[in-house]
Structures are given as C-alpha cells and as structure tokens.
C-alpha cells in the first residue's frame, strides 16, 4: 500500500490499494493535496487513491501555468481528464472539494464513461448573487479576497520558488518552510481566485448523468446550505448529506464523518 | 540598587523569606515588574483572542475590545472570529488559514482587516496556534492580534513603488524595442533575383544591442549591404550604430568601392574615438551587382568575422578574405576588397559573433566545440554550414534560429544574421 509519486505537471501521487477502485481526490482553491491528509489514509484501505496539485499551486510544474489557460475552469478540467488519460484511470470515483467539485461536474459531462461516481464537498455552482439566486457573495467581496491574497504570500518567495516548486522528489526543500501547504505563486493565486469565484456552472448541473453525492457542512460561509440544496435539486441522480461541521473543509474539521460519508456512498451504494 | 544585592537574582524573594537589607530599593524595583498576569492579559499592547474549534469566541482581552468598540457580552459565546473579518477576509480565512491551522497547528504573520463595531476597518497582523489537551486533541485556538496600520501603510507604499517600477520597466522595454527597430530595416527590400533573409536576436529587452545590418539600393542596378557590431551596448552603442548606418549609406552613394566606404567610416569613427576609446566597430560591407543568372559581389571587412559561403554543390566554407583592421581605432588604415560570384543556389551567410561566441551546452551533440573556452566556435559553425548546404537564404536563417534556440541559456549576446543568395528557377519568389 505504498506511495508512488508520478510527479509531472500536476505532481500526481498514487496511494492505497492497487486492486481497488480508483478514487481521485481534488482539492479546491487555497492549498494543495495535503488537504486530504486526514482522510486519505482511511480511504486507502478501500481505494486506489490519486492525489494531485492544480497547476499554479502546490508542487505542480511551475512552467505549465499559463494565465489564459487557467482563466476558466476548463483549463483545470482538461488537466483532470489528461491525468485520467495518461494514467489510464477508469471508473473513477471523483471527490472534488469546493471549486474542484465543479471541475468534477465538467469532467463528468465531458466524459461520463470515465467516472463511476461524483462526490462534491461544499460545491457551489456560482458564488456571486444573481437574480433569483443567492450564492452568498457580491462582486466587491471577491475584490476584497484579491486584496487579502495581495497582502499575504504565505511562505511564498519569488527567490525560493524555483527550488521549492520544481523538486517533488526532494520535499524536504519545501516542507521546512511554514505554510508550505498553501503556498501559491501570487500571480497564479489571483487568477485562480477569479476563475473560482467568478465561475457560473448552474446550467451544467442538469447535464450530470453520473451518480452524485453532495456533502456539505451545517455551517459553511463559502457554500451555505441553500447552495447545497440548489445543487441537489438540479443534479438528477444526486444525494445530499449534511455533516454537523463548521467551516468549508469537513475533511479537515470532521475527517471521520467525512470518510464515513464518502465510503458509504462510494462502496456501499450500487451505481 | 544597593551594593550588597549586586549579585542577587532579580526575582522577588519567596513569600516569607527574610529580607537581607536594601528593602527600600527592592520595593521600588518590584513595583516596576509585571506581577499581575490578569492585567498583563487584559491590557497587553496586543489583542488576545481564544476561540473554540467551531470558531466561537471564548475569551477576548480588553485591548482588542477597545480597538473594536464591542463589549465582552456582545462577542463571547455569540460571535466567531470570522464574523470580525470583512467578507474577503472570511474567504481567505476559510480557504487558507483554517486549513493551515488544521494541518500544521499554527499559522503566523497573516495580514487581515478586522471590522470594528462602528464599521471602520483595522488592519492587523494575526498569529494563531491550536491548543491541545493532554491527549493531543485540539481544544481551542489562541490568536494574538497586532495593530498593523503603520505596517500596512508602509507595505502599500512598497507595492505602489513596485507597480511604478514595473510600469517604468515596461516603458523602457517599449522604448528599447522601438529604437532597436529604427536601427534595422523593417523589412529587407526586394531585389530582383536575390534571395535574402535576416534575423536579429536581442539578448536583453532592457538594453539596446550593438549589432546591425542593412540592405539598400545604390545608383544604377547595384545594391549595398552591411552587417556589423559596435563596441558595447545601450544608448551609447545605439548612437554609434546610428552614426555608422548613415555614414555607410552616404559613403556608398558617393563612391561604391567597399574599401573606400570602410575608409570613410573609419575616418568618421576615429574622430569620435579620440574622445571616447569605445567608439569602434567591426563591419563587413559589400556591393551586389546582377551578373547573368547570379550576382557579382565585392566585399571588404574591418575586424569582422568572415562570412560563410554555401555553394550549390553542397560545399561550404568561410570566404577567404583579408581581415582588415578594427574600424575607428587607428587614423590611417587600408582595406582590401574581395570579389566573388554568387551562382544560382549559392548562399552567403553574414553573422555577428553572438553566434560563434554563444556558450555551447556540454552535452549538445550537434555543437561539437573546438574552442577550449566552451564557446560554440568557428569550427562548429563551419560543420553546421556543411550539413546545411546547399540552402536558400530563408532556410539558412531558419536553421540558424533553431541553432540559437538549441543553445538556450548559452546565447548571451545579441546576434545578427544576414543571408544572401542567387535565386534559382525553383525558388523564383522573394522569401517571406
């Protein structure tokens, strides 16, 4: 049940059992694949786990980042499909947190045969309020977030970047630095923040044909309950589970409950 | 302080311990040190905040309450830390801080803005650490908050300065690119029967290069051409390049003999050289005349690398011609002309030393360097030309561009390349 670091543009890591179904864990905007560290070991008993970093964050290949490619979710979605193609992953259970939930939606629409199930943690198809829709944010809120990104580099230093990002084989180079799990090139972070919070995938939801679990927290500023209900109402074959947890990251704040919910849907329920 | 207490520790004595003298001094000292932890907590020069794992505020000190304008009852047990942040800060908290706290137990030096009761915003620097119980289970999060108004104002100044620096650099690069273009022909003129192509590589977007070339009409049916390299880079080199260009063009109209043209240029540059000993250059100058199905070309050079002649039969070598003196350095100089014939499918390649002096990658099999200094070198270029010949001008320039690309970091200097060939029936149209 060892780890295999494939690396490459998305710094792919295999863990878990080779004879088990593939489960791809995709973290959202903010940090990197370490976000799954409290749940991946428990899931590794039942799945072949695939972890990766989005281009522009974590230890993804820095030179792969192009502002125009990652200005829409399609660039990220293409990367997910590319990983599936290159590593020949089939019947994938895709677990996407936050914005990666919508990448999973787009990927499963593009290649439904590739995915057996979708698990969306704290999904939101649109963050900004619209006529008849409450996403929870206004456009100016997003500008404030960009300001916060501007004033916080969290362990990022332009001088160190080539050393710490380009060396997936030598993680010790980076791990010593505080905050390295959420280290992002500020320029890439700004583009990702815009891409995330200005996206609108409401009309895509109805096109999902893969069985889908929506996992939300009972108190989440970023994806409020009504947004979870909205996603549930629009994805045809979907199940909604609300975890008694605070915040946007139940896989960190309530890992046991999160694992139980993921396993119950991915293992026990038939497709 | 009393002499008899000089070597005593400065901690207060244990309760009940006998005073050994100097009581008056000690009482003064004791009153100065912190002996009230509660007061230190409440009135510390920073904000203290403890929150439960669900975010609710469990404890907050007076300093922070004063900064925010809230009463203790309004916050403790009722509000969470993220309620005190603006919406952008909440998003940042949820996407960055909360995960980092879970993953590494602490996070420090984060810039946020708190919202006071009256709506004003207080820029702060926040450090948080998770407190665990004896079993290692997290039980609460402790946060210290520093007033960062001055710091943030300073950072904004730095940011503004950086943005201004970026703007200025963009302006400089635009200026450099525009000036550089003005020193090179925008496109090569179409000469009937001549196959011509050129390439210019600028090593730095911030600095004007010192390489130059041109192809221009002379009286009658003849055409002038030159390619060279001035000493140095930047504005001074550009001014010198400008002087060289108009001197060569004017001198060629007056007398088309390349040796005479170079002599005239030498006279003009030497005057400058007496004031500034960097005012010299290397150049190769030629005149082309149509001659049957090809061209006759008369050339002279001053200190410049010999061009490569690639023949239609696939042979290639440096054109044997006298080197000539560096131009501008000496008062009285003599140049010698060499005349060749360009038959159909022959191509002459003129280049500057940015090409041969590029650092060759050690592992690059295509660039066998004979140069002990690790440069790409003349021999490697000759071998390259022999592999390439016969070639059209456009194909030769394209091959040189790929060669330079393959040298990657090794190309450190500006490079100019000008290729001239006589067209064949198969290649009758001007190259793009």
Interface residues (C-beta under 8 A of the other chain):
Chain A: X28 X29 X30 X31 X34 X35 X37 X38 X98 X137 X138 X141 X142 X143 X144 X145 X146 X147 X148 X149 X150 X151 X152 X154 X178 X179 X181 X182 X197 X219 X220 X221 X222 X246 X247 X248 X249 X252 X253
Chain B: X53 X54 X55 X82 X86 X87 X88 X89 X90 X91 X92 X94 X95 X96 X98 X99 X100 X102 X103 X104 X107 X108 X110 X111 X112 X152 X155 X159
